[in-house]
Amino acid sequence: METPENNSTLVVSVSDWLITLLVSVIPVVNIIMFFVWAFRRKTNPNKANLAKAILIWLAISIIIWAIIIVVFGTALMGFMGTSPDFIENPQY
């Protein structure tokens, strides 16, 4: 286990964090850059860990949204199958 005395990781500067945050708000580019930062060997470990954490949260949110879409999609299709057909039988 590393102690603060023998840790040779450089501190990420404020300007580097500002650029990171700026890139993270650009659609599509942010996902590509998170993969680059997460898996490139030359990336600062702090930035790599941040990118890995963001990618994990992204995967979790995609899975949750897929489950929600499937559940509500099947419920909606069930309602559509049992609803009255007002085109062929226009009674209100």
N, C-alpha and C positions, 0 to 999 in steps of 0.2 A: 504494500500500500504506500502510495506516495504521500509525503508530508510537504507542507508548504516550503520547507527549506530546500528540498531537492527537486521541486517542480520546475521544469525549464520551459513551460508553456508561456508564450508571450501573451500579454494582455491585449484584447481586441480594443482598438482605439475607438473613440467616440465617432470619428468620421467614418470609420469602417462600419460601425453599427448603423449610422445614418444611411449609408449606401445600401446596406442590407435591408433596412426597413423600406427604403424607396423601391428597391427591386421587388420586395415582397408584395407590393400593392399593384404591380403590373400583371394583368391576367395572362395566363399561360406561361409567360416568362418566369413567374415566381415558382411554379411547379418544377420547371426545368432546372432552375438555379438551386432549388432546395435539394434535388437529386444530386446535382454537381457538388454542392457544399457538403452533403451528407456522406458521399462516398469517395471523394477525391482525397488522396493521402496528404496533399500539401495544405489542406484547409486547417485552420486553427481548431483544436478540439472543442473549444467552447462554441464556435459557430457550427461545427459539425453536429454536436449534440443538439443544438437548437433546431437545426434542419431535420434531424432524425425525429425529434419530438413532434415537429409540425407535420411531417409526413405520416407519423403514426396517428395523430389526431385526424388528419385528412382521410386516412383509410377507415378509421372508426366512424367518422361522419358519413362517408359514402355507404358503408354497410348499413348504418341505421336508416339513412334515407331510402336505400333499396328495400329494406324491410317495411318501412312505412308505405312506400309506393305499392308494394305487393299487397299488403293488407288492405289499404283503402281502395286500391284498384279492383281487387276481387269483390269487395263489398259494393262498390259502385256498379260493377258488372252484374252483381246479383240484384241490385235495385232496378237496373235497367231491364232486366229480364222479367221482372214481376210487375213493372209499372204498366198502367193502361195505355193502349195505343190510340192516341187522339187523332191520328191521321186517317186510319181506317174506320174508326168509330168515334166521330166527333161529338160526343155527349159530355157536357160539363157538369 
